[in-house]
Structure formats: C-alpha cells, structure tokens
Amino acid sequence: MNWRHQPVCCSACPPGENYLEIMDAKPEPGPLSESSELFSFGVIADIQYADLEDGYNFQGSRRRYYRHSLLHLQGAIEHWNKESSPPSCVLQLGDIIDGYNAQYQASEKSLELIMNTFQRLKVPVHHTWGNHEFYNFSRDYLTNSKLNTKFLEDQIAHHPETVPSENYYAYHFVPFPKFRFILLDAYDMSVLGVDQSSPKYQQCLKILREHNPNTELNSPQGLAEPQFVQFNGGFSQEQLNWLNEVLTFSDRNQEKVVIVSCYTALGSHLSPTLQQTRSEQPPCLPSARRGANRPN
C-alpha cells in the first residue's frame, strides 16, 4: 500500500498555510490489484478550535493559533470536495475544540461552529473522542451529540459478537472492499467525562492513585509508568474483547484493518504496544502526544 502524506491540520499550524493529510491506499499485488480504483480517505486531527487570541502551549515552546484552525479546516474541506476522485470518508481524530472553551463557557458554541463547517464536506466523516472532548463535555453529552457517528457502523450479519456495546464509543466500518476501519474509545476507562460519584470514576481514580502518588495527578514527574496521569485514558476489558472479535473476523475474511483513536497505540517510547495492552490490560494508557503537567 502506498501513502501520500501532507502535514496534518491543527491549531498549531501557522496562518497562511493550509495543512491537511490525504492518505491514498493503492491496491497491492495480489487479489486486491484486480481493481484499478484508488481508495483514499482524509485524516484531520487536533483542530482544537477556540475563539481566542493566539497563545502558546503549556511549555511555552509552541505557538497556538486557536481561531485560525477554523480556516485550516475550511481549506481541508474545500480540497477534499474539489478532488476529482473524492475520498471515501474523512477521519477526524479527536480534540476538535480546545479545552479552553469550557473555561469561557463557549464549548457548545465552538462545537456548533466546527460541526456546521463539517457539513460542507461531501463525504461521511467519522469522529473520535479525545481528552479535549471530555474537558468540554460529559460522556452522556457526547453520546447524544453530532460527534457520535456510531450510526455509520457496519453490521456483520450472523456475527453479533462484532457489535460494540453501548458502554463505550467504538465501532467498525468498511469504506472499501476488504478494508475494515476500527474506531476505538481511548477514554473508555478514564476519570474524564464521567460523574465523580459513578463506580467507573471511583475505579479509575483508585487505579491512578495506586500508580501516581503526585498531588497533581496530571503530572508524570517521578513516575516509573508515566502513562498513569489524569488526562490519559484506556480500554476496558469489555472493549478489548470486542476488538479481538472484530480482528478475528477480519483475519478470517482476509481483510486489511486500520485502527484509529485519539491515542497512539504504537510508535512512542511511552506507549505499550497493542499486544501489551491486550495482555496486560492496563486501565489507563499513555496518550503519547500530550505534554507533562497540563494537557495540550
């Protein structure tokens, strides 16, 4: 498979530059090469929009362009809509608005603006949830919002074990024959977005405190396992069991699988591999892209 990459659109992208990433999946030699069609999908991540003046990240090392991220999103959508062969779908990988919106009581207004912009897109968009979603909204709110695209899921007849539970936000879909996409809920197990009196909150808080003795639970300072911080999340055993069933089905049917979530399962020195995740079942996992004391 060959990929064509361009930079990812985000609130850290300088004004005057359109940033987006297009991925073209070209059939490899073998059964899939019988088709001459190109399969492509768009990816956009960390828009983190807010109606705020430019600022910096917590470390002060990177400029943040909160308002201008909307223009980058508009540019990406215009590009996708003008493609002679439009992408089959677009993946929005989470952190769609910035956490600062909650501080200014602007969460719903900012989300509405971004979602209205996405309505201009001529292809389906699949939304994942990240930590910034939970800084702004509760899990119940997100479940009943336009950020819930579970209605786009694929239903596999006679395989009820591949149907996800309502206890987490995850689903799978097939935008092109023999390619299955799996969207995971990386904050299935988290203290973010859930009521503090709920059993899940108490369970996750207990696990955090067992692994993180810091007064500030967002700080990994001195931790042997720096993933155990408040702004991270993880997968419940229930979700992992479901994932295993979907992967088993895809394996039997010789499908290629793409897994997406607002969490880097592979590729970071802080991140356990997915195999470790499935076997060791850590309830709170690293988010890989995040900073130290304040979530970005």
C-alpha positions in Angstrom: 0.0 0.0 0.0 1.3 3.4 -0.9 0.6 6.6 1.1 0.7 10.2 0.0 1.3 12.4 3.0 0.9 16.1 3.6 1.1 17.9 7.0 -1.8 17.5 9.4 -4.2 20.3 10.1 -4.2 21.6 13.7 -4.3 24.7 15.8 -0.5 24.7 15.9 -0.3 25.3 12.1 0.8 28.9 11.2 -1.6 31.2 9.5 -1.4 31.4 5.7 -0.6 27.7 5.3 -3.2 25.0 4.5 -2.4 21.8 6.3 -4.1 18.5 5.7 -3.3 14.9 5.3 -4.6 12.8 2.5 -4.0 9.1 2.5 -4.3 7.1 -0.7 -4.5 3.4 -0.3 -3.3 1.8 -3.6 -4.1 -1.9 -4.1 -1.0 -4.1 -3.6 -0.1 -7.0 -5.9 -2.5 -9.9 -5.3 -6.3 -10.3 -5.2 -6.9 -6.6 -4.5 -5.0 -5.4 -7.6 -7.8 -6.7 -9.8 -9.5 -3.4 -9.2 -8.0 -0.3 -10.9 -9.7 2.0 -8.5 -7.8 4.1 -6.0 -9.1 4.1 -2.4 -8.5 7.3 -0.5 -9.6 8.7 2.8 -8.9 12.0 4.5 -7.4 12.4 8.0 -7.6 15.6 10.2 -6.5 15.8 13.8 -6.3 18.2 16.7 -8.2 21.1 15.3 -8.6 22.4 18.8 -10.6 25.5 17.8 -11.3 28.3 20.3 -12.4 31.9 19.8 -9.2 33.1 21.5 -6.2 35.2 20.6 -3.0 33.3 19.7 -1.1 31.7 22.6 1.4 29.1 23.4 1.4 25.5 24.7 2.0 24.9 28.4 5.7 24.6 28.0 5.8 27.9 26.1 7.6 26.2 23.2 5.0 26.2 20.5 2.7 28.8 19.1 -1.1 28.1 19.2 -3.4 29.6 16.6 -6.8 28.9 18.1 -9.0 30.9 15.8 -7.0 30.2 12.7 -7.5 26.4 13.0 -11.0 27.0 11.6 -9.5 28.3 8.4 -7.3 25.3 8.1 -10.4 23.1 8.5 -12.2 25.0 5.8 -9.2 24.7 3.5 -9.0 20.9 4.0 -12.7 20.5 3.3 -12.5 22.6 0.1 -9.6 20.5 -1.0 -11.4 17.2 -0.4 -14.6 18.5 -2.1 -12.6 19.5 -5.2 -10.8 16.2 -5.6 -11.6 14.6 -9.0 -11.8 11.3 -7.0 -13.2 12.3 -3.6 -12.1 10.4 -0.5 -14.4 7.7 0.6 -14.6 9.3 4.0 -12.7 11.5 6.4 -11.4 10.5 9.8 -11.5 13.3 12.5 -9.1 12.0 15.1 -10.3 13.9 18.2 -9.6 17.2 20.1 -11.9 19.0 17.8 -12.2 22.1 20.0 -9.8 23.3 22.6 -10.2 22.7 26.3 -10.1 26.5 27.0 -13.7 26.7 25.6 -15.0 25.2 28.9 -13.3 28.0 30.9 -15.1 30.6 28.8 -18.5 28.8 28.7 -18.1 28.6 24.9 -18.0 24.8 24.4 -21.4 24.4 22.7 -20.9 27.5 20.5 -17.5 26.4 19.3 -18.6 22.9 18.7 -21.6 24.1 16.7 -19.4 26.3 14.5 -17.0 23.4 13.8 -19.7 20.9 13.1 -21.5 23.4 10.8 -18.2 23.7 8.9 -18.0 19.9 8.6 -21.5 19.9 7.0 -19.9 21.3 3.9 -18.0 18.1 3.4 -19.5 15.9 0.6 -18.4 12.6 2.1 -19.0 10.9 5.5 -16.9 12.0 8.5 -16.1 9.7 11.4 -15.4 11.4 14.7 -13.2 10.0 17.5 -13.1 11.4 21.1 -10.0 12.7 22.8 -9.2 14.4 26.1 -10.3 17.8 24.9 -13.8 16.4 24.1 -14.0 15.5 27.8 -12.7 18.8 29.1 -15.7 20.4 27.4 -18.4 17.8 27.7 -19.6 14.8 29.7 -19.7 11.4 28.1 -23.5 11.5 28.2 -23.5 14.8 26.2 -21.1 13.4 23.6 -23.2 10.3 23.2 -26.2 12.4 22.2 -24.2 14.9 20.1 -23.2 15.1 16.5 -19.8 13.9 17.5 -21.3 10.4 17.9 -21.0 8.8 14.4 -21.8 5.3 15.5 -24.7 5.2 13.2 -22.1 4.8 10.4 -21.0 1.4 11.7 -21.0 -1.7 9.7 -23.4 -4.5 10.7 -22.0 -8.0 10.1 -24.8 -10.4 9.7 -24.7 -13.5 11.9 -21.8 -12.2 14.0 -23.4 -10.5 17.0 -20.0 -10.6 18.8 -18.8 -7.9 16.4 -21.5 -5.5 17.6 -20.0 -3.0 20.1 -21.5 -2.4 23.5 -23.2 0.9 24.4 -20.8 1.1 27.3 -18.0 2.6 25.2 -17.8 4.6 22.0 -16.4 2.3 19.3 -17.4 0.8 16.0 -16.1 -0.5 12.7 -16.9 0.2 9.1 -15.9 -0.8 5.6 -15.3 2.1 3.2 -13.8 -0.1 0.5 -13.9 -3.8 -0.1 -11.6 -5.8 2.1 -10.6 -2.8 4.2 -12.1 -2.5 7.7 -11.6 0.5 9.9 -12.0 0.2 13.6 -12.6 3.3 15.7 -11.7 2.8 19.4 -12.7 4.6 22.6 -9.3 5.5 24.2 -11.1 7.1 27.1 -13.3 4.2 27.9 -11.5 3.9 31.2 -10.9 7.5 32.5 -11.8 9.9 35.2 -12.6 12.4 32.4 -16.2 13.0 31.4 -17.9 10.7 34.0 -19.7 11.6 37.2 -17.4 11.6 40.2 -20.0 9.5 42.1 -20.0 6.8 39.5 -18.4 3.4 40.1 -16.3 3.8 36.9 -14.9 7.1 38.1 -14.0 5.7 41.5 -12.4 2.6 39.9 -10.2 4.7 37.6 -9.3 7.2 40.4 -8.2 4.3 42.6 -6.0 2.9 39.8 -4.5 6.3 39.2 -3.7 6.9 42.8 -2.1 3.4 43.1 0.3 4.3 40.3 0.6 8.1 40.7 1.4 9.4 44.2 1.7 13.0 43.0 -0.6 15.6 44.4 -1.1 16.8 40.8 -2.5 13.8 39.0 -1.8 15.4 35.6 2.0 15.3 36.4 4.1 12.2 35.5 7.0 13.6 37.5 8.9 10.7 39.1 6.6 8.0 37.8 8.0 4.7 36.6 4.9 4.4 34.4 4.3 8.0 33.1 1.1 7.0 31.4 -0.8 7.0 34.7 -1.9 10.6 34.6 -5.3 12.1 34.8 -5.5 13.4 31.3 -5.0 9.9 29.8 -7.4 7.1 29.3 -7.5 3.4 28.4 -9.5 0.5 27.2 -11.8 -1.6 29.3 -11.6 -5.4 29.1 -15.0 -5.4 27.5 -13.8 -3.2 24.6 -10.7 -5.2 24.2 -12.7 -8.4 23.9 -14.9 -6.8 21.3 -11.8 -5.6 19.4 -10.4 -9.1 19.4 -13.7 -10.5 17.9 -13.6 -7.9 15.1 -9.9 -8.6 14.4 -10.6 -12.3 14.3 -13.5 -11.8 11.8 -11.3 -9.7 9.6 -8.4 -12.2 9.8 -10.7 -15.0 8.7 -12.0 -12.9 5.8 -8.6 -11.7 4.7 -9.4 -8.1 5.3 -6.9 -5.3 5.9 -7.6 -3.4 9.1 -6.9 0.2 10.1 -7.4 1.1 13.8 -7.9 4.7 14.8 -8.3 6.5 18.1 -7.2 9.6 19.9 -4.3 7.7 21.4 -1.1 6.4 19.8 -1.0 2.6 20.4 2.3 2.2 18.6 5.3 4.5 17.9 6.0 6.2 21.2 8.7 5.3 23.7 6.0 5.9 26.4 3.4 3.7 24.8 2.9 0.0 25.3 2.2 -2.0 22.1 -1.3 -3.0 21.4 -0.3 -6.6 22.2 0.8 -5.5 25.6 -2.4 -3.6 26.0 -4.4 -6.6 25.3 -2.5 -9.0 27.5 -1.6 -6.8 30.5 -4.9 -4.8 30.4 -3.7 -1.6 31.9 -6.8 0.6 32.5 -5.0 3.9 31.9 -2.7 4.2 28.9 -0.5 7.0 27.6 -1.8 9.5 25.1 1.7 9.9 23.6 1.2 13.3 22.1 0.5 15.0 25.4 2.7 17.3 27.5 3.7 16.9 31.1 1.7 18.9 33.6 -1.0 20.5 31.5 -2.9 18.6 28.8 -2.5 20.1 25.4 
